[in-house]
């Protein structure tokens, strides 16, 4: 089993305080409340699978307030058809 490690370097010139970015804070809070606080990951592979499933549901299935409580996937399909 091999593990790959990625290092992300953030330039201090683009650093945004967490209080200044409500979208990121909202996403992080939902991720923590709905997944991270409820799961104990035994392996990195298990974490990748469960986070991937949650991310797919978050972006394609669950209703979003900004879209009038509709899920993003049908909104995207409707936008492409009507454009």
Number of C-alpha atoms within 10 A of each C-alpha: 2 4 7 4 6 6 5 6 6 8 7 7 6 7 8 9 7 10 9 9 10 10 11 12 13 11 12 13 13 13 16 13 11 12 15 16 9 9 11 10 12 8 8 9 11 12 15 12 11 15 15 12 11 16 14 12 14 17 13 17 15 14 16 14 9 9 10 8 10 15 19 19 14 12 13 11 10 11 10 9 8 6 5
